[in-house]
Amino acid sequence: MTDSTACLPEQLADQWDIGIAQVQLHVGDRLDDEQRFARAELLAAMRAGQPVSTSPPDPGAFFWAYQDAMSRGATAIVSIHISGRMSATVEAAREAAQQVQIPVHVLDSGTTGMSLGFAALSAARAAAAGADPRRVIEAAEYRFRTSKELLYVDTLEYLKRSGRIGSAQAMVGSALSLKPLLTVREGEVAPLSRVPGRRRALNKLVDLATKEARGKPVDVALVRFGDDERVLELAEQLRHRIPQVRETMTLEASTIIGAHVGPGALGITVSPSN
């Protein structure tokens, strides 16, 4: 089990039998599961200046998801979620876990995005291979502790509005021509660099991803929010510059992440293969 901030495509989650708890999205007066919002709808609302915010899943949603897994024969559940410093999702999962009659191991990943997604995939693959819960947890922990999130945003305004800006607050007020590059450190958004101009910033993002790979076997995910004409070009650069890449994915960010990072954001996850 994970949550929708993991950015896992539905087909991939279904293939590996990964349950996805839906984080809640508020757009104007509407509140619903994030999967019920079209990205185009959210992008239009944000550009129009409508109020946008997010809420964790209700503990009841976790309870019924755990109950469903148990009814289908699960003898234990590993539930891996977005950093507790970014969301109360993991608290809701822990509350629900106390009411279930099989062991539910709730993990705070300390991260989000495809660092969380790759952790959930590794855990599910280990479980499918017959690993016991301890081994499944180890597979997840290895991924979310060694994966790196690298993020470009057009502006810090959306992170500031949502209260998820973390230590990147120090970058607020810099010249508009300087584009922020960010990461996730100690469970929250943290600054990496400021680069003049969007093109240079995206090239720097690829440089950082290449350096992070360190010539080792890695999986790479390129995640965007909104249209980006450079995404295929950047994906090709990553495949060329990281020769030991095992798996490359180009994905749409979850609308929850998009609500915090804003239109035009683009992230790269570098995750050592285990």
C-alpha positions in Angstrom: 0.0 0.0 0.0 1.1 3.5 -0.7 -0.5 6.9 -1.5 -1.2 8.9 -4.6 1.8 11.2 -4.1 3.9 8.2 -5.3 3.0 9.1 -8.9 2.7 5.5 -9.8 0.7 4.9 -13.0 -2.5 2.9 -12.4 -1.4 0.2 -14.8 1.9 -0.4 -12.9 0.1 -0.3 -9.5 -2.4 -2.9 -10.7 0.4 -5.1 -12.2 2.1 -5.3 -8.8 -1.1 -5.3 -6.7 -0.2 -2.0 -4.9 -3.1 -0.3 -3.2 -3.2 3.5 -3.6 -4.7 5.7 -0.9 -6.0 8.9 -2.5 -4.9 12.2 -1.0 -7.7 14.8 -1.0 -7.6 17.9 -3.2 -9.5 21.1 -2.6 -10.0 23.3 -5.7 -12.2 26.3 -5.0 -15.3 24.9 -3.2 -14.7 21.3 -4.4 -13.1 18.6 -2.2 -12.5 15.1 -3.6 -10.0 12.3 -4.2 -7.2 13.6 -6.3 -7.8 11.0 -9.0 -11.2 12.7 -9.7 -9.5 15.9 -10.8 -8.2 16.3 -14.3 -4.8 17.8 -14.5 -6.0 20.4 -17.1 -8.7 21.4 -14.6 -6.2 21.9 -11.8 -3.7 23.8 -14.0 -6.5 26.2 -15.2 -7.6 26.8 -11.6 -4.1 27.5 -10.4 -3.4 29.9 -13.3 -6.6 31.7 -12.6 -5.6 32.2 -9.0 -8.3 29.9 -7.4 -7.5 28.6 -3.9 -6.0 25.2 -4.0 -5.0 23.0 -1.0 -4.7 19.3 0.0 -5.7 17.0 2.9 -4.6 13.5 3.9 -6.9 10.5 3.3 -9.4 9.9 6.0 -8.3 7.0 8.3 -11.5 5.2 7.2 -10.2 5.0 3.7 -7.1 3.2 5.0 -9.1 0.9 7.2 -11.3 -0.3 4.4 -8.3 -0.7 2.1 -6.6 -2.8 4.7 -9.8 -4.8 5.3 -10.1 -5.5 1.6 -6.5 -6.7 1.4 -7.2 -9.0 4.4 -10.3 -10.4 2.7 -8.3 -11.2 -0.3 -5.9 -13.3 1.8 -3.2 -10.9 3.0 -1.6 -12.0 6.2 0.4 -8.7 6.6 0.5 -5.3 5.0 3.4 -2.9 4.4 2.0 0.6 4.0 4.6 3.2 2.7 3.8 6.9 2.6 4.8 10.5 2.0 7.0 12.2 4.6 5.3 13.0 7.8 6.8 16.5 7.6 4.9 17.1 4.4 1.6 15.5 5.2 -0.4 13.8 7.9 -1.1 10.8 5.6 1.2 8.5 7.6 -0.7 9.4 10.8 -4.0 8.5 9.2 -2.5 5.2 8.1 -1.2 4.4 11.6 -4.6 5.2 13.2 -6.3 2.8 10.8 -3.6 0.1 11.3 -4.5 -0.2 14.9 -8.0 -1.4 14.0 -7.0 -4.2 11.7 -6.6 -7.8 12.8 -3.5 -8.5 10.8 -0.1 -6.8 11.2 0.1 -3.5 9.3 3.6 -2.0 9.1 3.3 1.7 8.4 6.5 3.4 7.0 7.2 7.1 6.8 9.4 7.3 3.7 10.7 10.7 4.5 10.2 11.6 0.9 7.6 11.7 -1.9 7.2 11.4 -5.7 8.9 8.5 -7.4 11.4 8.0 -4.5 8.2 6.8 -2.8 7.0 5.1 -6.0 10.2 3.1 -6.5 10.1 2.1 -2.8 6.6 0.8 -3.2 7.5 -1.1 -6.4 10.6 -2.7 -4.7 8.4 -3.8 -1.8 5.7 -5.2 -4.0 8.2 -7.1 -6.1 9.8 -8.6 -3.0 6.4 -9.6 -1.7 5.5 -11.2 -5.1 8.8 -13.2 -4.9 7.7 -14.6 -1.5 9.7 -12.4 0.9 8.5 -12.1 4.5 7.3 -8.7 5.8 10.8 -7.9 7.2 12.4 -8.4 3.8 9.6 -6.4 2.1 10.3 -3.5 4.6 14.0 -3.7 4.0 13.5 -3.5 0.2 11.3 -0.4 0.6 13.7 1.3 3.1 16.7 0.8 0.9 14.9 2.6 -1.9 13.6 5.5 -0.1 16.8 6.1 1.8 19.0 6.0 -1.3 16.8 7.7 -3.9 17.2 11.3 -4.7 14.6 13.8 -5.7 15.7 16.7 -7.9 13.1 19.4 -8.7 12.8 22.4 -10.9 10.0 24.9 -10.3 9.2 28.0 -12.2 8.4 29.8 -9.0 8.4 29.2 -5.3 5.1 30.9 -4.9 3.0 27.7 -4.8 5.2 25.9 -2.3 5.1 29.0 -0.1 1.2 29.2 -0.3 0.9 25.5 0.6 3.2 25.7 3.5 5.5 23.0 2.1 8.4 25.2 1.3 10.6 23.9 4.1 14.2 25.3 4.2 13.8 26.5 0.6 12.1 29.5 2.3 15.6 31.1 2.2 15.4 31.3 -1.6 12.2 33.4 -1.6 12.7 36.9 -2.9 15.5 36.1 -5.3 15.5 37.6 -8.8 12.7 36.3 -11.0 15.3 35.3 -13.7 16.9 32.9 -11.2 15.1 29.5 -11.3 15.1 27.4 -8.1 16.4 23.8 -8.0 15.2 21.9 -5.0 15.5 18.5 -3.3 14.0 16.6 -0.4 16.2 16.5 2.7 15.2 15.3 6.2 11.7 14.9 5.1 11.1 18.4 3.6 11.8 20.5 0.6 15.3 22.0 0.7 17.2 24.3 -1.7 19.9 23.1 -4.1 20.8 25.9 -6.4 19.5 29.0 -8.3 20.2 29.1 -12.0 19.6 32.0 -14.4 16.9 31.0 -17.0 14.7 27.9 -17.5 16.9 26.2 -20.1 20.0 26.5 -18.0 18.2 25.3 -14.9 16.9 22.2 -16.7 20.4 21.4 -18.0 21.7 21.8 -14.5 19.0 19.4 -13.3 20.3 16.8 -15.7 23.9 17.4 -14.6 22.9 16.9 -11.0 21.1 13.7 -11.9 24.1 12.4 -13.7 26.3 13.2 -10.8 23.9 11.5 -8.4 24.0 8.3 -10.4 27.7 8.0 -9.8 28.1 5.5 -12.6 26.1 2.8 -10.7 23.0 0.9 -11.8 20.0 3.1 -11.2 16.4 3.6 -12.2 15.4 7.1 -13.3 12.0 8.8 -13.4 11.3 12.1 -15.1 8.1 13.6 -13.7 6.4 16.8 -15.0 3.4 18.9 -14.1 1.9 20.5 -17.2 3.1 20.5 -20.8 6.8 20.6 -21.3 8.3 20.5 -24.8 11.7 19.5 -23.4 10.7 16.4 -21.4 11.5 13.9 -24.2 14.8 15.7 -24.9 15.7 15.5 -21.2 14.8 11.9 -21.0 17.1 11.1 -24.0 19.9 13.1 -22.3 19.5 11.1 -19.1 19.6 7.8 -21.0 22.8 8.9 -22.9 24.6 10.3 -19.8 23.7 7.6 -17.4 24.9 4.4 -19.2 24.0 2.1 -16.3 20.3 3.2 -16.2 18.1 0.1 -15.7 14.7 1.6 -16.1 13.6 5.1 -17.3 10.1 6.4 -16.8 8.5 9.6 -18.1 5.4 10.3 -16.0 2.9 13.0 -15.1 3.1 14.2 -11.5 0.2 13.5 -9.2 -2.2 16.4 -9.0 -1.4 16.6 -5.3 2.3 17.3 -6.0 1.3 19.6 -8.8 -0.8 21.6 -6.4 2.3 22.3 -4.3 5.0 22.8 -7.0 2.9 24.7 -9.6 2.6 24.6 -13.4 5.8 24.0 -15.3 7.5 22.0 -12.5 9.7 19.1 -13.5 11.4 16.5 -11.3 14.0 13.8 -11.7 14.3 10.9 -9.4 17.5 8.8 -9.3 17.0 5.6 -7.5 19.8 2.9 -7.1 18.6 -0.5 -8.2 18.4 -3.2 -5.5 
